[in-house]
């Protein structure tokens, strides 16, 4: 029986018709959709697909998300007999090519010309062109293969300078952007050994262990495991766990997680404050808070409560909090390894809208920090514009706060997402 990795790297002929139909439907969207949600809806429509089929199509579509610039450049260059021409808009470029030709480039990148779809009659010529581009333009070929656009380079240069990355660290971080990180878990206090043994006994492969965190293969399905059913483990990327550590929660404290989303960090904070403490998780999305409540109930965390809050509609709730976490809405650039489609929705206009929103939320939420308390600002982004720039602007306008620490968390040092956290201390009322 082939391994999961072998299954994913093959291009079986009997799946071509379904993959091409799926691709035509996908590229028919007005803009690049949130791919994971799109696939969930598509599979709900096409219930005949089995588990292996869904895994295959999911892996292929996410592969396209990661290497779309190279596919567009190769198709465009093949037509113009030049690999140096300016790259077209990615989504438009994909939509302009027949699906069989689109996938032909990825099959040839895997050096499997014998598995090209039957619609491709010029496979050898395409392979020759690909190899010529790889040989004559190695830097451009590698950059596009990594899903990296030249227009993003100034952002990367700022980050490398801010974080004092060496050339080796920058190259490593870039290479990581096309590699899926493992599935990270945290374990309830004192349960790491039991959780690992239980998971391994059920056939899960534990790739790494760091403190109370375990790393599993990316597609591990945990929800039927004994450790999950008993509420001993919870899914959370290692960089997100580092944000929780940066909050520095202590037993008995009152903490407000202002932009809690589905509550991953709020859950971990609730464990740290214990039954004598309180964690209030807020978000503007009621459905996300319902998920937070469900997860808290599964873990038996009665010290976690939820409430709807929209920073654009109302002032911060009147609270005297020991710590306030603002995990602000952002571009999600730090999660490209896990959600590669997010990179194609990033542009200057979106960044401008988000930085204004980040400033507003940070200013509003800071009012809830008691004198002597801490404000933690975090994002799922590596962009300096969303991180250090926002902290600097806030500090200029708020003399009552002092910066204690700010840094990137996760990649390139860890096999995880790339997140940011800054800790500020309130000195005055």
C-alpha positions as CSV (number, residue, x, y, z in Angstrom):
1,X,0.0,0.0,0.0
2,X,1.5,3.4,-1.0
3,X,2.3,5.9,1.7
4,X,0.4,9.1,2.0
5,X,3.3,11.0,0.7
6,X,3.6,8.7,-2.3
7,X,-0.2,9.0,-2.9
8,X,0.1,12.8,-3.0
9,X,3.1,13.0,-5.4
10,X,1.5,10.7,-8.0
11,X,-0.7,12.0,-10.8
12,X,-3.1,9.1,-11.4
13,X,-4.9,9.3,-14.8
14,X,-8.3,8.3,-13.5
15,X,-8.5,11.5,-11.4
16,X,-7.7,13.9,-14.2
17,X,-11.3,14.5,-15.3
18,X,-12.4,15.4,-11.7
19,X,-9.3,17.5,-11.0
20,X,-9.9,19.5,-14.3
21,X,-13.6,20.0,-13.5
22,X,-12.7,21.2,-10.0
23,X,-10.1,23.6,-11.3
24,X,-12.5,25.1,-13.9
25,X,-15.0,25.7,-11.1
26,X,-12.4,27.1,-8.8
27,X,-11.0,29.5,-11.4
28,X,-14.5,30.6,-12.2
29,X,-14.6,32.6,-8.9
30,X,-14.3,36.4,-9.3
31,X,-11.2,36.4,-7.1
32,X,-9.0,34.0,-5.2
33,X,-11.3,32.5,-2.6
34,X,-10.4,31.2,0.9
35,X,-9.3,27.9,-0.5
36,X,-10.0,25.6,2.5
37,X,-13.5,26.9,2.9
38,X,-14.1,26.7,-0.9
39,X,-13.0,23.0,-0.9
40,X,-15.2,22.2,2.0
41,X,-18.2,23.6,0.2
42,X,-17.2,21.8,-3.0
43,X,-16.8,18.4,-1.3
44,X,-20.2,18.9,0.4
45,X,-21.7,19.2,-3.1
46,X,-19.7,16.2,-4.4
47,X,-20.3,13.6,-1.8
48,X,-19.1,10.7,-4.0
49,X,-15.5,11.6,-3.4
50,X,-13.9,9.3,-0.8
51,X,-11.3,10.4,1.8
52,X,-8.3,9.6,-0.4
53,X,-9.8,11.5,-3.3
54,X,-10.5,14.6,-1.1
55,X,-7.0,14.4,0.3
56,X,-5.5,14.2,-3.3
57,X,-7.5,17.2,-4.6
58,X,-6.9,19.3,-1.5
59,X,-3.1,18.7,-1.7
60,X,-3.0,19.5,-5.5
61,X,-5.0,22.7,-5.1
62,X,-2.9,23.9,-2.2
63,X,0.2,23.0,-4.3
64,X,-1.2,25.4,-6.9
65,X,-1.7,28.1,-4.3
66,X,2.0,27.8,-3.4
67,X,3.5,27.7,-6.9
68,X,1.0,29.8,-8.9
69,X,3.5,32.5,-10.0
70,X,5.8,29.9,-11.5
71,X,2.8,28.3,-13.4
72,X,1.7,31.6,-14.8
73,X,5.3,32.6,-15.7
74,X,5.9,29.3,-17.5
75,X,2.7,29.4,-19.5
76,X,3.2,33.1,-20.3
77,X,6.8,32.5,-21.3
78,X,6.1,29.4,-23.3
79,X,3.6,31.4,-25.4
80,X,6.0,34.4,-25.8
81,X,9.2,32.3,-26.0
82,X,10.6,34.3,-23.1
83,X,10.8,33.7,-19.4
84,X,11.8,37.3,-18.6
85,X,8.6,39.1,-19.5
86,X,6.7,40.9,-16.7
87,X,4.4,38.6,-14.8
88,X,0.7,39.0,-15.4
89,X,-1.8,39.2,-12.5
90,X,-1.7,35.8,-10.9
91,X,-5.5,35.1,-10.7
92,X,-6.1,36.5,-14.2
93,X,-3.1,34.5,-15.6
94,X,-4.4,31.2,-14.1
95,X,-7.9,31.9,-15.4
96,X,-6.7,32.6,-18.9
97,X,-5.1,29.1,-19.4
98,X,-6.9,25.8,-20.0
99,X,-6.9,23.7,-16.8
100,X,-5.0,20.8,-18.4
101,X,-2.2,23.2,-19.5
102,X,-2.1,24.7,-16.0
103,X,-1.5,21.3,-14.4
104,X,0.9,20.2,-17.0
105,X,3.6,22.5,-15.6
106,X,3.3,21.0,-12.1
107,X,3.4,17.5,-13.5
108,X,6.6,18.4,-15.4
109,X,8.1,20.0,-12.3
110,X,7.6,16.6,-10.6
111,X,9.4,15.1,-13.7
112,X,6.5,12.8,-14.5
113,X,5.8,13.6,-18.2
114,X,4.3,10.1,-18.6
115,X,1.4,11.3,-16.3
116,X,0.4,14.4,-18.3
117,X,-3.3,14.7,-19.0
118,X,-4.2,13.4,-22.4
119,X,-5.1,16.9,-23.6
120,X,-1.4,17.9,-23.6
121,X,0.1,17.0,-27.0
122,X,3.3,19.1,-26.7
123,X,4.6,17.7,-23.4
124,X,8.2,17.3,-24.6
125,X,8.4,20.9,-25.9
126,X,7.0,22.1,-22.5
127,X,9.5,20.0,-20.6
128,X,12.3,21.4,-22.8
129,X,11.2,25.0,-22.1
130,X,10.9,24.4,-18.4
131,X,14.4,22.9,-18.2
132,X,15.8,25.8,-20.2
133,X,14.2,28.3,-17.8
134,X,15.5,26.5,-14.8
135,X,19.0,26.4,-16.3
136,X,19.2,30.0,-17.7
137,X,17.3,31.9,-15.0
138,X,17.9,30.0,-11.8
139,X,17.2,32.8,-9.4
140,X,14.0,33.9,-11.0
141,X,12.9,30.3,-11.3
142,X,13.6,29.6,-7.6
143,X,11.9,32.8,-6.4
144,X,8.7,32.1,-8.4
145,X,8.8,28.4,-7.4
146,X,8.7,29.6,-3.8
147,X,5.5,31.6,-4.5
148,X,7.3,34.9,-4.1
149,X,6.6,38.1,-6.1
150,X,9.2,40.8,-6.7
151,X,6.8,43.4,-5.3
152,X,7.0,41.9,-1.9
153,X,10.8,42.3,-1.7
154,X,10.8,45.7,0.1
155,X,8.6,44.2,2.9
156,X,11.0,41.3,3.3
157,X,14.0,43.6,3.3
158,X,12.4,45.6,6.2
159,X,11.7,42.5,8.1
160,X,15.2,41.1,7.6
161,X,16.7,44.3,8.8
162,X,14.4,44.7,11.8
163,X,15.0,41.1,13.0
164,X,18.7,41.2,12.0
165,X,18.3,38.1,9.9
166,X,21.4,36.7,8.2
167,X,21.3,35.9,4.5
168,X,21.1,32.2,5.5
169,X,18.1,32.9,7.8
170,X,16.3,34.9,5.1
171,X,16.8,32.1,2.5
172,X,15.7,29.5,5.0
173,X,12.5,31.5,5.9
174,X,11.7,31.9,2.2
175,X,12.1,28.2,1.6
176,X,9.9,27.4,4.5
177,X,7.0,29.4,2.9
178,X,6.3,26.5,0.5
179,X,6.6,23.8,3.2
180,X,3.6,22.9,5.3
181,X,4.4,23.1,9.1
182,X,3.5,20.2,11.3
183,X,0.3,20.1,13.3
184,X,1.1,21.4,16.7
185,X,-0.8,20.6,19.9
186,X,-0.6,21.6,23.5
187,X,-1.3,19.2,26.3
188,X,-3.1,19.8,29.6
189,X,-0.6,20.3,32.5
190,X,1.0,17.0,33.5
191,X,-0.4,15.1,30.6
192,X,2.3,15.3,27.9
193,X,3.7,11.8,28.5
194,X,0.3,10.1,28.6
195,X,-0.9,12.1,25.5
196,X,2.1,11.2,23.5
197,X,1.9,7.5,24.4
198,X,-1.8,7.4,23.7
199,X,-1.5,9.1,20.3
200,X,1.4,6.8,19.2
201,X,-0.5,3.7,20.3
202,X,-3.3,4.8,18.0
203,X,-0.9,5.1,15.1
204,X,-0.2,8.9,15.1
205,X,3.4,9.9,14.3
206,X,4.8,12.4,16.8
207,X,7.5,14.4,14.9
208,X,8.7,16.5,17.9
209,X,8.1,17.4,21.5
210,X,8.8,20.8,23.0
211,X,7.7,21.3,26.6
212,X,4.0,20.7,26.7
213,X,3.7,20.9,22.8
214,X,3.7,17.9,20.4
215,X,4.1,18.1,16.6
216,X,2.2,15.7,14.4
217,X,2.0,15.2,10.7
218,X,0.0,18.0,9.0
219,X,-3.0,15.9,8.0
220,X,-3.4,14.1,11.3
221,X,-7.1,13.6,12.2
222,X,-7.3,13.9,16.0
223,X,-10.9,14.3,16.8
224,X,-11.5,10.5,17.3
225,X,-8.4,10.0,19.4
226,X,-8.7,9.2,23.0
227,X,-6.6,12.2,24.0
228,X,-8.9,14.5,22.2
229,X,-12.1,12.9,23.5
230,X,-10.8,13.2,27.0
231,X,-9.9,16.9,26.6
232,X,-6.2,16.4,27.2
233,X,-5.0,18.0,23.9
234,X,-5.9,21.1,21.9
235,X,-4.7,22.1,18.4
236,X,-2.6,25.3,18.3
237,X,0.5,26.2,16.3
238,X,3.7,26.5,18.2
239,X,4.1,30.2,17.4
240,X,0.6,30.9,18.8
241,X,1.6,29.0,21.9
242,X,4.6,31.4,22.1
243,X,2.1,34.4,22.0
244,X,0.3,32.8,25.0
245,X,3.7,32.6,26.8
246,X,4.4,36.3,26.0
247,X,1.1,37.2,27.7
248,X,2.7,36.0,31.0
249,X,-0.6,35.0,32.7
250,X,-0.5,34.3,36.4
251,X,-2.9,32.3,38.6
252,X,-5.9,34.3,39.7
253,X,-5.5,37.2,37.2
254,X,-8.2,38.9,35.1
255,X,-7.4,38.8,31.4
256,X,-9.2,40.2,28.4
257,X,-8.5,38.6,25.0
258,X,-10.0,41.4,22.9
259,X,-9.9,39.7,19.4
260,X,-10.3,36.1,20.5
261,X,-11.6,34.6,17.3
262,X,-12.3,30.9,17.9
263,X,-10.5,31.2,21.2
264,X,-7.3,29.1,20.9
265,X,-5.2,31.5,23.0
266,X,-8.1,32.2,25.4
267,X,-8.3,28.5,26.2
268,X,-4.6,28.3,27.1
269,X,-4.8,31.5,29.1
270,X,-7.8,30.2,31.1
271,X,-5.8,27.2,32.1
272,X,-3.0,29.4,33.3
273,X,-5.2,31.7,35.4
274,X,-7.0,28.8,37.0
275,X,-10.4,28.6,38.7
276,X,-9.6,31.7,40.8
277,X,-9.0,33.8,37.7
278,X,-11.1,35.0,34.8
279,X,-10.5,35.2,31.0
280,X,-13.0,37.3,29.0
281,X,-12.9,36.4,25.3
282,X,-14.5,39.0,22.9
283,X,-14.9,39.2,19.1
284,X,-17.2,40.9,16.7
285,X,-18.2,37.5,15.3
286,X,-20.8,35.7,17.4
287,X,-20.3,32.5,15.5
288,X,-16.6,32.5,16.5
289,X,-17.5,33.0,20.1
290,X,-19.9,30.1,20.0
291,X,-16.9,27.9,18.9
292,X,-14.9,29.4,21.8
293,X,-17.7,28.4,24.2
294,X,-17.9,24.9,22.8
295,X,-14.1,24.3,23.1
296,X,-14.1,25.7,26.7
297,X,-16.9,23.3,27.6
298,X,-15.0,20.4,26.2
299,X,-12.0,21.3,28.4
300,X,-14.1,22.1,31.4
301,X,-13.0,25.7,31.6
302,X,-15.7,27.6,33.5
303,X,-13.3,30.5,34.1
304,X,-13.6,31.5,30.4
305,X,-16.6,33.7,29.4
306,X,-17.4,35.3,26.0
307,X,-18.9,38.6,24.9
308,X,-19.4,40.3,21.6
309,X,-17.3,43.5,21.1
310,X,-16.7,45.6,17.9
311,X,-13.9,48.2,18.3
312,X,-15.4,50.2,15.4
313,X,-18.8,50.4,17.1
314,X,-18.2,50.8,20.8
315,X,-15.6,51.7,23.3
316,X,-13.7,49.1,25.3
317,X,-15.7,47.5,28.1
318,X,-15.0,49.1,31.5
319,X,-12.7,46.6,33.0
320,X,-9.6,46.7,35.3
321,X,-7.6,44.0,33.7
322,X,-4.3,42.6,34.7
323,X,-3.5,41.8,31.1
324,X,-5.1,42.7,27.8
325,X,-4.3,40.7,24.7
326,X,-4.9,42.4,21.3
327,X,-4.4,39.7,18.7
328,X,-5.3,42.1,16.0
329,X,-6.9,41.4,12.6
330,X,-4.1,41.3,10.1
331,X,-3.0,40.2,6.6
332,X,-2.3,36.7,8.0
333,X,1.1,36.8,6.2
334,X,2.6,34.8,8.9
335,X,0.3,31.8,8.1
336,X,1.2,31.5,4.4
337,X,2.8,28.1,5.1
338,X,-0.6,26.8,6.3
339,X,-2.9,29.0,4.2
340,X,-0.9,29.8,1.0
341,X,-3.8,31.3,-0.8
342,X,-3.8,34.2,1.7
343,X,-0.7,35.7,0.0
344,X,-2.7,36.4,-3.2
345,X,-5.1,38.6,-1.3
346,X,-2.4,40.9,0.1
347,X,-2.0,44.3,-1.5
348,X,-1.3,47.9,-0.4
349,X,-4.9,48.8,-0.1
350,X,-5.7,45.9,2.2
351,X,-2.6,46.7,4.3
352,X,-3.6,50.3,4.7
353,X,-7.1,49.4,5.8
354,X,-5.8,46.9,8.3
355,X,-3.2,49.1,9.9
356,X,-5.8,51.8,10.5
357,X,-8.0,49.1,12.2
358,X,-5.1,47.8,14.2
359,X,-4.3,51.3,15.6
360,X,-8.0,51.8,16.5
361,X,-8.3,48.5,18.3
362,X,-5.0,48.9,20.2
363,X,-6.0,52.4,21.4
364,X,-9.5,51.3,22.5
365,X,-8.4,48.1,24.3
366,X,-5.5,49.8,26.1
367,X,-8.0,51.6,28.3
368,X,-8.9,48.4,30.0
369,X,-5.3,47.8,31.3
370,X,-5.0,48.7,35.0
371,X,-2.0,50.7,36.2
372,X,0.8,48.1,36.7
373,X,-0.9,45.9,34.1
374,X,0.3,44.7,30.8
375,X,-0.9,45.2,27.2
376,X,0.2,42.5,24.7
377,X,-0.2,43.3,21.0
378,X,0.1,40.4,18.6
379,X,-0.5,39.6,14.9
380,X,-0.3,36.6,12.6
381,X,2.0,38.6,10.3
382,X,5.7,39.2,9.7
383,X,5.2,42.6,8.1
384,X,7.0,45.4,10.1
385,X,4.1,47.7,8.9
386,X,1.6,45.7,11.0
387,X,3.9,45.1,13.9
388,X,6.8,47.3,15.1
389,X,5.3,50.3,13.2
390,X,2.0,50.0,15.1
391,X,3.7,49.7,18.4
392,X,5.8,52.7,17.8
393,X,2.8,54.8,16.8
394,X,0.8,53.7,19.9
395,X,3.7,54.5,22.2
396,X,4.1,58.0,20.7
397,X,0.5,58.7,21.6
398,X,0.4,56.9,25.0
399,X,3.1,58.0,27.4
400,X,1.5,55.9,30.2
401,X,2.9,52.7,28.5
402,X,6.4,51.4,28.2
403,X,7.7,48.8,25.8
404,X,9.1,45.7,27.5
405,X,9.8,43.4,24.6
406,X,8.8,42.9,20.9
407,X,9.8,40.1,18.6
408,X,8.8,37.6,15.9
409,X,7.8,34.2,17.1
410,X,8.0,30.9,15.2
411,X,9.8,30.7,11.8
412,X,12.5,30.8,10.8
413,X,13.8,29.6,14.1
414,X,11.0,27.1,14.7
415,X,9.1,24.9,12.3
416,X,5.9,26.9,12.7
417,X,4.0,30.0,11.6
418,X,5.6,33.4,11.8
419,X,3.8,35.6,14.4
420,X,4.6,38.8,16.3
421,X,4.1,39.8,19.9
422,X,4.9,43.0,21.8
423,X,4.5,43.4,25.6
424,X,3.9,46.9,27.0
425,X,3.6,47.9,30.7
426,X,1.2,50.5,32.0
427,X,2.9,52.8,34.5
428,X,0.2,55.4,35.1
429,X,-3.6,55.7,35.3
